[in-house]
Amino acid sequence: MDPSPTETSREDSAVAALVARARAAQAVANEWTQAQADLAVAAAGWAIVEPARNRELAERAVADSGIGNVADKLRKNERKTLGLLRDLHGARSVGVIDEDPERGLIQIARPVGVVCAITPSTNPAATPANKIINALKCRNAVIVAPSPKGWSTAARLIEFIHAEFDRIGVPRDLVQLLPAPASKAATAELMARCDLVVATGSQANVRAAYASGTPAFGVGAGNVAVIVDESADVALAAERIVRSKTFDNATSCSSENSLIVVESRCAQLLDALAARGAVLLDAVQKDRLQTLMWPDGRLSPAVIGQSARTIAERAGWPDLAARAPSVLLVDEAGVGADHPYSGEKLCPVLALYRVRDFDAAAALVARLYAHQGAGHSVGLQSELPQRALELGLKLPVARVILNQAHCIATGGSFDNGLPFSLSMGCGTWGRNNFSDNMNYRQYMNITRISRPIAAREADPTALFADYFEACKRS
């Protein structure tokens, strides 16, 4: 039922008051030194990393959303936040951040103002914390607009942040929360009134952010495929795939959804996966699972973020559930709307495609991403590193993850060089305006000072030499 005009007016007034308080607090932060900004960052980081608080947030997230598991949320809250703090440590985000005397340029970091942070129920603590910390690093205020299932976790996180702010004299209104119930109308009003929107979650939320009239960063859809080629160490590949696909019950957009295996290694890989608890379903089971997962053509909440064991129970397979499977595998050959297993599943169910060789695997990834997931990333398990370069040159992906547990690696890890983030830009392939892991650089404006330098005139002879030579040969 649509809200009445009175309710809409009340919501608009409440949002306007939030934004007004945020602007007043941001005016204070605008005068901060780098040291003051970094102190606020550390305070917000400690609010989620402190062990007792981390556990409370992880338990609350699972209890309220019914998605994922506490142990992995604990690990995610801690490691993703610590990794972000490591990335930000020593980074310059206040005042002069770069000088290039040769080009006569000076770059000055400036806040964007008030940030609207739209966050999903899959990561109701880690994602808000990531966005809050990045915003504070650049002296912004931030107002979190969580999903309804994630609201209470976000609210508790912000209570913890405010308690830390009080210890060091930071204005509480730098970090605020859209009041419950967080309606679409209130979120839309918040997006319209803020200076920047950073949206993570459903594609509906991302499209709304882009349509808000406010500058926005949004993320693309996940539907990650991983290739296992003929050179792969199948034992290591199986360990990485199961570790990634089971992490937080596969709630991450970076979890593998399709496993593409060169036929010569398929039997070995299936044995290695089975040794780690993965179960390959038969055709009858595959049809039954499809009915459970997509009863009306849309992915059912009955499976999202649930363990393979719970999914087996809900499918009516008590014997299989008793075996506590780690991952459910289904053989698949088709791609597209008539083949729902070819899309994102948000649970430990993995489509298995068998292909003749690496070229066929790469071509299949392109087909999958034409259906869903373009721009996000692709995994490769291979001892031929040049193949990662080949995928990066040809496929519509922003990241190629080589020989790693994909969902853990894609958003930054302590053993790779990607920025720690829970928001993956997917470039124009995924209808996004950036292809990086979202980081603090997206939360700042940059003013450039240009000074005169010795003229560097263009030489037409040199600039057109190759072209004129090509014309002579044609």
FENMOGI-V300232 format. One record per residue. N is the residue number from 1. RES is the residue in three letters. SS is DSSP state (A for helix, B for strand, O for the rest). PHI is phi in whole degrees, -180 to 180 (NA if undefined). PSI is psi in whole degrees, 0 to 359 (* if undefined). Layout:
n=N res=RES ss=SS phi=PHI psi=PSI
n=N res=RES ss=SS phi=PHI psi=PSI
This chain:
n=1 res=MET ss=O phi=NA psi=131
n=2 res=ASP ss=O phi=-70 psi=147
n=3 res=PRO ss=O phi=-67 psi=150
n=4 res=SER ss=O phi=-73 psi=162
n=5 res=PRO ss=A phi=-56 psi=325
n=6 res=THR ss=A phi=-67 psi=316
n=7 res=GLU ss=A phi=-64 psi=319
n=8 res=THR ss=A phi=-63 psi=317
n=9 res=SER ss=A phi=-63 psi=320
n=10 res=ARG ss=A phi=-66 psi=318
n=11 res=GLU ss=A phi=-63 psi=316
n=12 res=ASP ss=A phi=-61 psi=319
n=13 res=SER ss=A phi=-66 psi=320
n=14 res=ALA ss=A phi=-65 psi=318
n=15 res=VAL ss=A phi=-66 psi=318
n=16 res=ALA ss=A phi=-60 psi=321
n=17 res=ALA ss=A phi=-67 psi=319
n=18 res=LEU ss=A phi=-58 psi=312
n=19 res=VAL ss=A phi=-67 psi=322
n=20 res=ALA ss=A phi=-62 psi=318
n=21 res=ARG ss=A phi=-66 psi=322
n=22 res=ALA ss=A phi=-63 psi=319
n=23 res=ARG ss=A phi=-66 psi=323
n=24 res=ALA ss=A phi=-66 psi=318
n=25 res=ALA ss=A phi=-68 psi=321
n=26 res=GLN ss=A phi=-67 psi=330
n=27 res=ALA ss=A phi=-62 psi=328
n=28 res=VAL ss=A phi=-70 psi=312
n=29 res=ALA ss=A phi=-64 psi=332
n=30 res=ASN ss=O phi=-58 psi=334
n=31 res=GLU ss=O phi=-96 psi=4
n=32 res=TRP ss=O phi=-66 psi=154
n=33 res=THR ss=O phi=-85 psi=172
n=34 res=GLN ss=A phi=-60 psi=320
n=35 res=ALA ss=A phi=-63 psi=321
n=36 res=GLN ss=A phi=-68 psi=319
n=37 res=ALA ss=A phi=-62 psi=318
n=38 res=ASP ss=A phi=-67 psi=329
n=39 res=LEU ss=A phi=-67 psi=319
n=40 res=ALA ss=A phi=-64 psi=321
n=41 res=VAL ss=A phi=-60 psi=313
n=42 res=ALA ss=A phi=-63 psi=322
n=43 res=ALA ss=A phi=-62 psi=314
n=44 res=ALA ss=A phi=-67 psi=324
n=45 res=GLY ss=A phi=-66 psi=316
n=46 res=TRP ss=A phi=-66 psi=331
n=47 res=ALA ss=A phi=-60 psi=330
n=48 res=ILE ss=A phi=-105 psi=333
n=49 res=VAL ss=A phi=-79 psi=329
n=50 res=GLU ss=O phi=-51 psi=125
n=51 res=PRO ss=A phi=-54 psi=315
n=52 res=ALA ss=A phi=-66 psi=320
n=53 res=ARG ss=A phi=-69 psi=319
n=54 res=ASN ss=A phi=-57 psi=314
n=55 res=ARG ss=A phi=-63 psi=316
n=56 res=GLU ss=A phi=-60 psi=318
n=57 res=LEU ss=A phi=-67 psi=318
n=58 res=ALA ss=A phi=-65 psi=316
n=59 res=GLU ss=A phi=-66 psi=319
n=60 res=ARG ss=A phi=-65 psi=319
n=61 res=ALA ss=A phi=-60 psi=315
n=62 res=VAL ss=A phi=-71 psi=318
n=63 res=ALA ss=A phi=-64 psi=319
n=64 res=ASP ss=A phi=-81 psi=324
n=65 res=SER ss=A phi=-95 psi=335
n=66 res=GLY ss=O phi=70 psi=19
n=67 res=ILE ss=O phi=-120 psi=135
n=68 res=GLY ss=O phi=80 psi=195
n=69 res=ASN ss=O phi=-140 psi=153
n=70 res=VAL ss=A phi=-64 psi=316
n=71 res=ALA ss=A phi=-59 psi=316
n=72 res=ASP ss=A phi=-75 psi=328
n=73 res=LYS ss=A phi=-67 psi=323
n=74 res=LEU ss=A phi=-57 psi=311
n=75 res=ARG ss=A phi=-65 psi=318
n=76 res=LYS ss=A phi=-65 psi=312
n=77 res=ASN ss=A phi=-55 psi=316
n=78 res=GLU ss=A phi=-74 psi=305
n=79 res=ARG ss=A phi=-73 psi=323
n=80 res=LYS ss=A phi=-68 psi=325
n=81 res=THR ss=A phi=-73 psi=315
n=82 res=LEU ss=A phi=-62 psi=320
n=83 res=GLY ss=A phi=-64 psi=319
n=84 res=LEU ss=A phi=-63 psi=315
n=85 res=LEU ss=A phi=-62 psi=322
n=86 res=ARG ss=A phi=-62 psi=315
n=87 res=ASP ss=A phi=-61 psi=323
n=88 res=LEU ss=A phi=-83 psi=341
n=89 res=HIS ss=O phi=-62 psi=118
n=90 res=GLY ss=O phi=85 psi=352
n=91 res=ALA ss=O phi=-71 psi=141
n=92 res=ARG ss=O phi=-93 psi=125
n=93 res=SER ss=O phi=-137 psi=9
n=94 res=VAL ss=O phi=-132 psi=133
n=95 res=GLY ss=B phi=70 psi=213
n=96 res=VAL ss=B phi=-71 psi=122
n=97 res=ILE ss=B phi=-112 psi=349
n=98 res=ASP ss=B phi=-161 psi=141
n=99 res=GLU ss=B phi=-133 psi=133
n=100 res=ASP ss=B phi=-129 psi=86
n=101 res=PRO ss=O phi=-58 psi=323
n=102 res=GLU ss=O phi=-62 psi=322
n=103 res=ARG ss=O phi=-96 psi=357
n=104 res=GLY ss=O phi=68 psi=33
n=105 res=LEU ss=B phi=-119 psi=140
n=106 res=ILE ss=B phi=-127 psi=134
n=107 res=GLN ss=B phi=-110 psi=133
n=108 res=ILE ss=B phi=-121 psi=127
n=109 res=ALA ss=B phi=-80 psi=134
n=110 res=ARG ss=B phi=-131 psi=146
n=111 res=PRO ss=B phi=-66 psi=157
n=112 res=VAL ss=O phi=-87 psi=337
n=113 res=GLY ss=O phi=121 psi=245
n=114 res=VAL ss=B phi=-108 psi=124
n=115 res=VAL ss=B phi=-102 psi=133
n=116 res=CYS ss=B phi=-96 psi=118
n=117 res=ALA ss=B phi=-108 psi=107
n=118 res=ILE ss=B phi=-92 psi=125
n=119 res=THR ss=B phi=-129 psi=152
n=120 res=PRO ss=O phi=-95 psi=167
n=121 res=SER ss=O phi=-75 psi=340
n=122 res=THR ss=O phi=-69 psi=329
n=123 res=ASN ss=O phi=-134 psi=69
n=124 res=PRO ss=O phi=-74 psi=352
n=125 res=ALA ss=O phi=-115 psi=311
n=126 res=ALA ss=A phi=-64 psi=317
n=127 res=THR ss=A phi=-70 psi=312
n=128 res=PRO ss=A phi=-57 psi=318
n=129 res=ALA ss=A phi=-61 psi=317
n=130 res=ASN ss=A phi=-60 psi=314
n=131 res=LYS ss=A phi=-71 psi=321
n=132 res=ILE ss=A phi=-62 psi=314
n=133 res=ILE ss=A phi=-64 psi=315
n=134 res=ASN ss=A phi=-62 psi=319
n=135 res=ALA ss=A phi=-64 psi=315
n=136 res=LEU ss=A phi=-65 psi=324
n=137 res=LYS ss=A phi=-55 psi=327
n=138 res=CYS ss=O phi=-103 psi=16
n=139 res=ARG ss=O phi=68 psi=34
n=140 res=ASN ss=O phi=-98 psi=161
n=141 res=ALA ss=B phi=-93 psi=155
n=142 res=VAL ss=B phi=-142 psi=137
n=143 res=ILE ss=B phi=-120 psi=122
n=144 res=VAL ss=B phi=-89 psi=131
n=145 res=ALA ss=B phi=-115 psi=92
n=146 res=PRO ss=B phi=-84 psi=166
n=147 res=SER ss=O phi=-68 psi=155
n=148 res=PRO ss=A phi=-55 psi=319
n=149 res=LYS ss=A phi=-70 psi=339
n=150 res=GLY ss=A phi=-100 psi=3
n=151 res=TRP ss=A phi=-64 psi=312
n=152 res=SER ss=A phi=-66 psi=327
n=153 res=THR ss=A phi=-68 psi=315
n=154 res=ALA ss=A phi=-62 psi=321
n=155 res=ALA ss=A phi=-63 psi=317
n=156 res=ARG ss=A phi=-67 psi=319
n=157 res=LEU ss=A phi=-57 psi=315
n=158 res=ILE ss=A phi=-70 psi=327
n=159 res=GLU ss=A phi=-59 psi=317
n=160 res=PHE ss=A phi=-64 psi=319
n=161 res=ILE ss=A phi=-63 psi=316
n=162 res=HIS ss=A phi=-62 psi=322
n=163 res=ALA ss=A phi=-62 psi=321
n=164 res=GLU ss=A phi=-71 psi=323
n=165 res=PHE ss=A phi=-60 psi=319
n=166 res=ASP ss=A phi=-61 psi=330
n=167 res=ARG ss=A phi=-71 psi=335
n=168 res=ILE ss=A phi=-122 psi=10
n=169 res=GLY ss=O phi=76 psi=28
n=170 res=VAL ss=O phi=-91 psi=136
n=171 res=PRO ss=O phi=-61 psi=129
n=172 res=ARG ss=A phi=-60 psi=327
n=173 res=ASP ss=A phi=-71 psi=359
n=174 res=LEU ss=A phi=-68 psi=335
n=175 res=VAL ss=B phi=-130 psi=116
n=176 res=GLN ss=B phi=-133 psi=172
n=177 res=LEU ss=B phi=-131 psi=137
n=178 res=LEU ss=O phi=-64 psi=128
n=179 res=PRO ss=O phi=-62 psi=153
n=180 res=ALA ss=O phi=-81 psi=149
n=181 res=PRO ss=O phi=-76 psi=135
n=182 res=ALA ss=O phi=-79 psi=88
n=183 res=SER ss=O phi=-79 psi=162
n=184 res=LYS ss=A phi=-63 psi=323
n=185 res=ALA ss=A phi=-66 psi=317
n=186 res=ALA ss=A phi=-67 psi=321
n=187 res=THR ss=A phi=-64 psi=318
n=188 res=ALA ss=A phi=-63 psi=319
n=189 res=GLU ss=A phi=-65 psi=320
n=190 res=LEU ss=A phi=-64 psi=315
n=191 res=MET ss=A phi=-59 psi=319
n=192 res=ALA ss=A phi=-68 psi=329
n=193 res=ARG ss=A phi=-91 psi=340
n=194 res=CYS ss=O phi=-82 psi=176
n=195 res=ASP ss=O phi=-98 psi=339
n=196 res=LEU ss=B phi=-152 psi=140
n=197 res=VAL ss=B phi=-114 psi=130
n=198 res=VAL ss=B phi=-119 psi=113
n=199 res=ALA ss=B phi=-116 psi=124
n=200 res=THR ss=O phi=-126 psi=137
n=201 res=GLY ss=O phi=138 psi=218
n=202 res=SER ss=O phi=-67 psi=157
n=203 res=GLN ss=A phi=-66 psi=334
n=204 res=ALA ss=A phi=-63 psi=318
n=205 res=ASN ss=A phi=-64 psi=319
n=206 res=VAL ss=A phi=-66 psi=315
n=207 res=ARG ss=A phi=-63 psi=321
n=208 res=ALA ss=A phi=-64 psi=321
n=209 res=ALA ss=A phi=-63 psi=315
n=210 res=TYR ss=A phi=-66 psi=331
n=211 res=ALA ss=O phi=-89 psi=0
n=212 res=SER ss=O phi=-73 psi=343
n=213 res=GLY ss=O phi=88 psi=355
n=214 res=THR ss=O phi=-106 psi=141
n=215 res=PRO ss=O phi=-52 psi=137
n=216 res=ALA ss=B phi=-144 psi=145
n=217 res=PHE ss=B phi=-113 psi=125
n=218 res=GLY ss=B phi=-130 psi=164
n=219 res=VAL ss=O phi=-109 psi=160
n=220 res=GLY ss=O phi=-91 psi=174
n=221 res=ALA ss=O phi=-75 psi=146
n=222 res=GLY ss=O phi=-92 psi=151
n=223 res=ASN ss=O phi=-173 psi=56
n=224 res=VAL ss=B phi=-65 psi=135
n=225 res=ALA ss=B phi=-110 psi=148
n=226 res=VAL ss=B phi=-127 psi=132
n=227 res=ILE ss=B phi=-99 psi=134
n=228 res=VAL ss=B phi=-116 psi=110
n=229 res=ASP ss=O phi=-94 psi=183
n=230 res=GLU ss=O phi=-70 psi=344
n=231 res=SER ss=O phi=-94 psi=353
n=232 res=ALA ss=O phi=-66 psi=148
n=233 res=ASP ss=O phi=-79 psi=103
n=234 res=VAL ss=A phi=-67 psi=329
n=235 res=ALA ss=A phi=-66 psi=314
n=236 res=LEU ss=A phi=-66 psi=319
n=237 res=ALA ss=A phi=-60 psi=314
n=238 res=ALA ss=A phi=-63 psi=318
n=239 res=GLU ss=A phi=-62 psi=315
n=240 res=ARG ss=A phi=-66 psi=317
n=241 res=ILE ss=A phi=-65 psi=314
n=242 res=VAL ss=A phi=-66 psi=319
n=243 res=ARG ss=A phi=-61 psi=319
n=244 res=SER ss=A phi=-71 psi=313
n=245 res=LYS ss=A phi=-70 psi=337
n=246 res=THR ss=A phi=-95 psi=348
n=247 res=PHE ss=A phi=-63 psi=123
n=248 res=ASP ss=A phi=51 psi=36
n=249 res=ASN ss=A phi=56 psi=35
n=250 res=ALA ss=A phi=63 psi=33
n=251 res=THR ss=O phi=-77 psi=343
n=252 res=SER ss=O phi=-74 psi=143
n=253 res=CYS ss=O phi=-65 psi=346
n=254 res=SER ss=O phi=-95 psi=2
n=255 res=SER ss=O phi=-73 psi=144
n=256 res=GLU ss=B phi=-63 psi=139
n=257 res=ASN ss=B phi=-116 psi=334
n=258 res=SER ss=B phi=-131 psi=134
n=259 res=LEU ss=B phi=-111 psi=115
n=260 res=ILE ss=B phi=-111 psi=115
n=261 res=VAL ss=B phi=-121 psi=131
n=262 res=VAL ss=B phi=-66 psi=131
n=263 res=GLU ss=A phi=-54 psi=325
n=264 res=SER ss=A phi=-64 psi=341
n=265 res=ARG ss=A phi=-113 psi=2
n=266 res=CYS ss=A phi=-64 psi=313
n=267 res=ALA ss=A phi=-61 psi=317
n=268 res=GLN ss=A phi=-64 psi=318
n=269 res=LEU ss=A phi=-66 psi=318
n=270 res=LEU ss=A phi=-62 psi=322
n=271 res=ASP ss=A phi=-63 psi=318
n=272 res=ALA ss=A phi=-67 psi=323
n=273 res=LEU ss=A phi=-68 psi=318
n=274 res=ALA ss=A phi=-61 psi=324
n=275 res=ALA ss=A phi=-64 psi=341
n=276 res=ARG ss=O phi=-107 psi=20
n=277 res=GLY ss=O phi=94 psi=359
n=278 res=ALA ss=B phi=-74 psi=143
n=279 res=VAL ss=B phi=-126 psi=126
n=280 res=LEU ss=B phi=-88 psi=118
n=281 res=LEU ss=O phi=-79 psi=155
n=282 res=ASP ss=O phi=-87 psi=179
n=283 res=ALA ss=A phi=-63 psi=321
n=284 res=VAL ss=A phi=-66 psi=316
n=285 res=GLN ss=A phi=-64 psi=322
n=286 res=LYS ss=A phi=-59 psi=315
n=287 res=ASP ss=A phi=-64 psi=319
n=288 res=ARG ss=A phi=-64 psi=318
n=289 res=LEU ss=A phi=-66 psi=322
n=290 res=GLN ss=A phi=-60 psi=319
n=291 res=THR ss=A phi=-63 psi=321
n=292 res=LEU ss=A phi=-68 psi=318
n=293 res=MET ss=A phi=-78 psi=325
n=294 res=TRP ss=O phi=-130 psi=66
n=295 res=PRO ss=O phi=-65 psi=331
n=296 res=ASP ss=O phi=-127 psi=25
n=297 res=GLY ss=O phi=89 psi=354
n=298 res=ARG ss=O phi=-120 psi=147
n=299 res=LEU ss=O phi=-60 psi=130
n=300 res=SER ss=O phi=-85 psi=141
n=301 res=PRO ss=O phi=-60 psi=343
n=302 res=ALA ss=O phi=-65 psi=341
n=303 res=VAL ss=O phi=-117 psi=339
n=304 res=ILE ss=O phi=-61 psi=123
n=305 res=GLY ss=O phi=68 psi=18
n=306 res=GLN ss=O phi=-98 psi=157
n=307 res=SER ss=O phi=-74 psi=160
n=308 res=ALA ss=A phi=-61 psi=325
n=309 res=ARG ss=A phi=-64 psi=314
n=310 res=THR ss=A phi=-63 psi=319
n=311 res=ILE ss=A phi=-63 psi=319
n=312 res=ALA ss=A phi=-62 psi=319
n=313 res=GLU ss=A phi=-61 psi=315
n=314 res=ARG ss=A phi=-72 psi=339
n=315 res=ALA ss=O phi=-83 psi=353
n=316 res=GLY ss=O phi=87 psi=32
n=317 res=TRP ss=O phi=-120 psi=75
n=318 res=PRO ss=A phi=-63 psi=325
n=319 res=ASP ss=A phi=-66 psi=318
n=320 res=LEU ss=A phi=-67 psi=318
n=321 res=ALA ss=A phi=-60 psi=322
n=322 res=ALA ss=A phi=-64 psi=337
n=323 res=ARG ss=O phi=-80 psi=354
n=324 res=ALA ss=O phi=51 psi=62
n=325 res=PRO ss=O phi=-65 psi=151
n=326 res=SER ss=O phi=-87 psi=317
n=327 res=VAL ss=B phi=-141 psi=144
n=328 res=LEU ss=B phi=-105 psi=123
n=329 res=LEU ss=B phi=-104 psi=141
n=330 res=VAL ss=B phi=-130 psi=133
n=331 res=ASP ss=B phi=-68 psi=134
n=332 res=GLU ss=O phi=-141 psi=150
n=333 res=ALA ss=O phi=-131 psi=335
n=334 res=GLY ss=O phi=-93 psi=166
n=335 res=VAL ss=O phi=-137 psi=138
n=336 res=GLY ss=O phi=123 psi=185
n=337 res=ALA ss=O phi=-60 psi=330
n=338 res=ASP ss=O phi=-81 psi=359
n=339 res=HIS ss=O phi=-131 psi=78
n=340 res=PRO ss=A phi=-59 psi=335
n=341 res=TYR ss=A phi=-66 psi=347
n=342 res=SER ss=A phi=-82 psi=357
n=343 res=GLY ss=O phi=-107 psi=187
n=344 res=GLU ss=O phi=-71 psi=140
n=345 res=LYS ss=O phi=-121 psi=340
n=346 res=LEU ss=O phi=53 psi=34
n=347 res=CYS ss=O phi=-162 psi=169
n=348 res=PRO ss=O phi=-77 psi=54
n=349 res=VAL ss=B phi=-118 psi=129
n=350 res=LEU ss=B phi=-129 psi=126
n=351 res=ALA ss=B phi=-80 psi=134
n=352 res=LEU ss=B phi=-108 psi=120
n=353 res=TYR ss=B phi=-114 psi=134
n=354 res=ARG ss=B phi=-109 psi=127
n=355 res=VAL ss=B phi=-130 psi=161
n=356 res=ARG ss=O phi=-75 psi=326
n=357 res=ASP ss=O phi=-160 psi=180
n=358 res=PHE ss=A phi=-63 psi=319
n=359 res=ASP ss=A phi=-61 psi=319
n=360 res=ALA ss=A phi=-66 psi=325
n=361 res=ALA ss=A phi=-64 psi=314
n=362 res=ALA ss=A phi=-63 psi=320
n=363 res=ALA ss=A phi=-64 psi=322
n=364 res=LEU ss=A phi=-67 psi=321
n=365 res=VAL ss=A phi=-59 psi=317
n=366 res=ALA ss=A phi=-59 psi=320
n=367 res=ARG ss=A phi=-66 psi=316
n=368 res=LEU ss=A phi=-60 psi=317
n=369 res=TYR ss=A phi=-77 psi=337
n=370 res=ALA ss=A phi=-66 psi=332
n=371 res=HIS ss=A phi=-80 psi=312
n=372 res=GLN ss=O phi=-165 psi=141
n=373 res=GLY ss=O phi=99 psi=8
n=374 res=ALA ss=O phi=-59 psi=137
n=375 res=GLY ss=B phi=95 psi=339
n=376 res=HIS ss=B phi=-72 psi=275
n=377 res=SER ss=B phi=-170 psi=164
n=378 res=VAL ss=B phi=-136 psi=145
n=379 res=GLY ss=B phi=-101 psi=148
n=380 res=LEU ss=B phi=-139 psi=124
n=381 res=GLN ss=B phi=-108 psi=108
n=382 res=SER ss=O phi=-162 psi=151
n=383 res=GLU ss=O phi=-99 psi=13
n=384 res=LEU ss=O phi=-116 psi=86
n=385 res=PRO ss=O phi=-61 psi=338
n=386 res=GLN ss=A phi=-64 psi=338
n=387 res=ARG ss=A phi=-70 psi=331
n=388 res=ALA ss=A phi=-63 psi=319
n=389 res=LEU ss=A phi=-63 psi=320
n=390 res=GLU ss=A phi=-61 psi=316
n=391 res=LEU ss=A phi=-63 psi=319
n=392 res=GLY ss=A phi=-66 psi=332
n=393 res=LEU ss=A phi=-81 psi=337
n=394 res=LYS ss=A phi=-113 psi=324
n=395 res=LEU ss=O phi=-86 psi=153
n=396 res=PRO ss=O phi=-82 psi=72
n=397 res=VAL ss=B phi=-135 psi=149
n=398 res=ALA ss=B phi=-91 psi=344
n=399 res=ARG ss=B phi=-144 psi=137
n=400 res=VAL ss=B phi=-117 psi=118
n=401 res=ILE ss=B phi=-104 psi=110
n=402 res=LEU ss=B phi=-100 psi=122
n=403 res=ASN ss=O phi=52 psi=51
n=404 res=GLN ss=O phi=-143 psi=163
n=405 res=ALA ss=O phi=-75 psi=109
n=406 res=HIS ss=A phi=-57 psi=309
n=407 res=CYS ss=A phi=-69 psi=336
n=408 res=ILE ss=A phi=-83 psi=327
n=409 res=ALA ss=A phi=-82 psi=324
n=410 res=THR ss=O phi=-61 psi=321
n=411 res=GLY ss=O phi=-89 psi=24
n=412 res=GLY ss=O phi=91 psi=136
n=413 res=SER ss=O phi=-144 psi=162
n=414 res=PHE ss=O phi=-71 psi=348
n=415 res=ASP ss=O phi=-116 psi=24
n=416 res=ASN ss=O phi=-144 psi=174
n=417 res=GLY ss=O phi=-100 psi=8
n=418 res=LEU ss=O phi=-73 psi=146
n=419 res=PRO ss=O phi=-63 psi=140
n=420 res=PHE ss=O phi=-69 psi=125
n=421 res=SER ss=O phi=-161 psi=158
n=422 res=LEU ss=O phi=-116 psi=15
n=423 res=SER ss=O phi=-134 psi=113
n=424 res=MET ss=B phi=-102 psi=112
n=425 res=GLY ss=O phi=-68 psi=141
n=426 res=CYS ss=O phi=-119 psi=14
n=427 res=GLY ss=O phi=63 psi=188
n=428 res=THR ss=A phi=-67 psi=338
n=429 res=TRP ss=A phi=-57 psi=319
n=430 res=GLY ss=A phi=-99 psi=18
n=431 res=ARG ss=O phi=62 psi=36
n=432 res=ASN ss=O phi=-112 psi=161
n=433 res=ASN ss=O phi=-99 psi=12
n=434 res=PHE ss=O phi=-154 psi=157
n=435 res=SER ss=O phi=-125 psi=16
n=436 res=ASP ss=O phi=-93 psi=167
n=437 res=ASN ss=B phi=-71 psi=125
n=438 res=MET ss=O phi=-58 psi=129
n=439 res=ASN ss=O phi=-143 psi=185
n=440 res=TYR ss=A phi=-62 psi=337
n=441 res=ARG ss=A phi=-65 psi=336
n=442 res=GLN ss=A phi=-77 psi=353
n=443 res=TYR ss=A phi=-106 psi=16
n=444 res=MET ss=B phi=-135 psi=152
n=445 res=ASN ss=B phi=-94 psi=156
n=446 res=ILE ss=B phi=-128 psi=124
n=447 res=THR ss=B phi=-96 psi=133
n=448 res=ARG ss=B phi=-114 psi=128
n=449 res=ILE ss=B phi=-98 psi=128
n=450 res=SER ss=B phi=-116 psi=123
n=451 res=ARG ss=O phi=-108 psi=153
n=452 res=PRO ss=O phi=-66 psi=142
n=453 res=ILE ss=O phi=-131 psi=172
n=454 res=ALA ss=O phi=-59 psi=134
n=455 res=ALA ss=O phi=-60 psi=140
n=456 res=ARG ss=O phi=-121 psi=84
n=457 res=GLU ss=O phi=-71 psi=150
n=458 res=ALA ss=O phi=-78 psi=142
n=459 res=ASP ss=O phi=-107 psi=101
n=460 res=PRO ss=A phi=-56 psi=325
n=461 res=THR ss=A phi=-60 psi=314
n=462 res=ALA ss=A phi=-70 psi=321
n=463 res=LEU ss=A phi=-67 psi=326
n=464 res=PHE ss=A phi=-105 psi=2
n=465 res=ALA ss=A phi=-58 psi=311
n=466 res=ASP ss=A phi=-65 psi=323
n=467 res=TYR ss=A phi=-66 psi=313
n=468 res=PHE ss=A phi=-63 psi=323
n=469 res=GLU ss=A phi=-65 psi=320
n=470 res=ALA ss=A phi=-65 psi=323
n=471 res=CYS ss=A phi=-64 psi=321
n=472 res=LYS ss=A phi=-64 psi=326
n=473 res=ARG ss=A phi=-81 psi=343
n=474 res=SER ss=O phi=-84 psi=*
